[in-house]
Every structure is written in structure tokens, then in C-alpha cells.
Amino acid sequence: MTERIRPFLKWAGGKFKLCDWINQYLPPGPRLIEPFVGAAAVFLNSSFDHYVLNDCNPDLINLYRLLQREGISFIDYCQSFFIPKNNTSKRYYKLRQQFNETHDTYEKAALFLYLNRHGFNGLCRYNSSGGFNVPMGKYLKPYFPYSEMLAFHQKAQRAVFTCVDFSKTMREAEKHDVIYCDPPYYPLSDSASFTRYHRYDFSHEKQVLLAQLCKELQQQGIRTVVSNHAIPPTRKLYKNANKLVFCEVMRSISANGSQRTLVKELLALY
Ligand SMILES: C[S@@+](CC[C@H](N)C(=O)[O-])C[C@H]1O[C@@H](n2cnc3c(N)ncnc32)[C@H](O)[C@@H]1O
């Protein structure tokens, strides 16, 4: 069995634990398209010749593009922020402000990684004016993901990164492409909503549009696999799929990670 590659970012809804299960349902094809790539666990652990990796978060895609292009020199630069001096609240809030104010994409990308590993629970949250506003976490020695970044850089040579709405990415798919969709989860309850990833809410209407697009693309010979919680509203949402498959996984169900429970996941196969 080949060893799994860990994503180098902490990310809400990350699919690392589920990637073997998901992989067995991805049909073969020349190219995998991920309209909601997040921390990219499925990309890292699948074997397509080509990838289109999209996310609406521009900070995430900026980081991926720089890592893809620059490799080791950029990894070393990112590592220079992971020093004991920067693991104090005074420095954290100074660097967070620097992240929010800089127009230098290289510096912004490295600071995004610094914030991901030093911020509370790896959360990614912005205020209404787009400022990153996650408070500092309490980590004795935040881990620097050197080997994970190197693995990402190597595999990313097969990928094209885009930063648009998922519907645009899906509409640009071509016959025989395979699509894996991991949209923000349908909330388990109103208070458990995790759907505000980057200034945009992922509304019920968007979940419905996604299910409609999957069906339309299927009729054009494009096969899609979609992840979500297995709950009555999502079973209804994906009732037009060819098949639904299920598994159980331990997940944090509160934004601060304090509540963990066994939740049922579904994959809708189109
Ligand atoms: C559940 S996460 C994906 C997790 C990912 N599969 C992983 O393993 O880490 C959902 C992603 O969708 C992105 N997203 C939210 N709304 C979007 C939209 N309208 N278009 C594209 N991406 C969107 C978020 O920024 C987030 O990264």
C-alpha cells in the first residue's frame, strides 16, 4: 500500500482521513477537476495525469501557485516565520496585521501559512471588510510542514490553479473529465453552520445549483462525485444521482473544534 500524503494546511472539512474511501469511487479519466479544493487531500492522494484545482479563497490559491512555481526557495522563506520569537501573541497580531495590509503576494502567501499554523485551531475566517481575524492559538512549537510542502510542490506540476466560483469551473469541464466536489458542508443544525469560508455564504440555493450541474454534466459524459454529510436534506438534494454511498467518521462539529462526534458522510455518484 502506498503511503498517504498529508495536506500541509489545516482546513475545515479536510478529507485526509477519507481519501482512500473517496478514491475508490473516482472513475478513471485523463483529468480530475476539484471546484472546492481546500487543503487538497484528494488531489494529493489520487493519480490522474492532469488536475484543475479551484477554490474561491484567493489567499489559498495564491499560496498554492507560489509553492507550485518556486518550490524549495519559497518553502525556506515560509519556514523563516516559524521561529520561537514569532510564537508570542504580540508577534502573532503584528504579523496578522502585516498579512492584512501587504500587497506583496510572496509575503502574503508565507504569512497565510504562518497564520494557519499559529492561529486558533487552523481556522480561516475573515471579517466583513475581508481582514483575516482568527485569534492566536496556543501551540508550544507549531509544526512546519516541510516535507508535505515539498510533496505538494512536486505533484502540483500536473495542476492548474484557478480562483473562481465552483459553477464556472464545472461549466468549463470537458467530456471524459472527472469532477470531485467537496462543497462546504450542509449544516447539521443552524448553530453548527461552517459554511462561511471566505466572505461568501454557501447557501441552500448553491447546494441545489451544484446538484443540478452534476446532473447536467452527467448527460454530457462528465462524471462527478460529491461529498456531504449524510442527513435528510442532502439525501433529498442528491436524489437525482446514480447512487449514494456512505461511511462514518469522527469530526469536529463546532467551529472551535471542542465538540467531536461520529458523523455519517455520503458520496453522491453521478
Ligand atoms: C469542505 S472545504 C474542501 C475541503 C477539501 N476537500 C480538503 O480535503 O481539505 C470547501 C472549500 O470550498 C471553498 N468554497 C466555498 N464556496 C465556494 C464557491 N462558491 N466556489 C468555490 N469554492 C468555494 C472553501 O473556500 C473551502 O476551501
The ligand as a Tripos MOL2 file, in Angstrom:
@<TRIPOS>MOLECULE
LIG
   27    29     1     0     0
SMALL
NO_CHARGES

@<TRIPOS>ATOM
      1 C1        -15.0160   21.4100    2.6240 C.3       1 LIG1
      2 S1        -13.8140   22.5110    2.0450 S.3       1 LIG1
      3 C2        -12.9120   21.4890    0.9960 C.3       1 LIG1
      4 C3        -12.0380   20.5410    1.7780 C.3       1 LIG1
      5 C4        -11.0340   19.7990    0.9200 C.3       1 LIG1
      6 N1        -11.6330   18.7730    0.0950 N.3       1 LIG1
      7 C5         -9.9360   19.1980    1.7970 C.2       1 LIG1
      8 O1         -9.7150   17.9790    1.7830 O.co2     1 LIG1
      9 O2         -9.3150   19.9640    2.5050 O.co2     1 LIG1
     10 C6        -14.7480   23.5470    0.9990 C.3       1 LIG1
     11 C7        -13.9630   24.5790    0.1980 C.3       1 LIG1
     12 O3        -14.8630   25.2460   -0.6920 O.3       1 LIG1
     13 C8        -14.4450   26.5870   -0.8610 C.3       1 LIG1
     14 N2        -15.6100   27.3310   -1.3780 N.ar      1 LIG1
     15 C9        -16.6650   27.8270   -0.6880 C.ar      1 LIG1
     16 N3        -17.5540   28.4100   -1.5160 N.ar      1 LIG1
     17 C10       -17.0560   28.2730   -2.7710 C.ar      1 LIG1
     18 C11       -17.5010   28.6610   -4.0620 C.ar      1 LIG1
     19 N4        -18.6680   29.3040   -4.2350 N.pl3     1 LIG1
     20 N5        -16.7360   28.3500   -5.1420 N.ar      1 LIG1
     21 C12       -15.5370   27.7130   -4.9780 C.ar      1 LIG1
     22 N6        -15.0620   27.3310   -3.7620 N.ar      1 LIG1
     23 C13       -15.7990   27.5840   -2.6840 C.ar      1 LIG1
     24 C14       -13.9470   26.9940    0.5110 C.3       1 LIG1
     25 O4        -13.0290   28.0680    0.4330 O.3       1 LIG1
     26 C15       -13.3180   25.6950    1.0380 C.3       1 LIG1
     27 O5        -11.9460   25.6680    0.8370 O.3       1 LIG1
@<TRIPOS>BOND
     1     1     2 1
     2     2     3 1
     3     2    10 1
     4     3     4 1
     5     4     5 1
     6     5     6 1
     7     5     7 1
     8     7     8 2
     9     7     9 1
    10    10    11 1
    11    11    12 1
    12    11    26 1
    13    12    13 1
    14    13    14 1
    15    13    24 1
    16    14    15 ar
    17    14    23 ar
    18    15    16 ar
    19    16    17 ar
    20    17    18 ar
    21    17    23 ar
    22    18    19 1
    23    18    20 ar
    24    20    21 ar
    25    21    22 ar
    26    22    23 ar
    27    24    25 1
    28    24    26 1
    29    26    27 1
@<TRIPOS>SUBSTRUCTURE
     1 LIG1         1 GROUP 0 **** ****
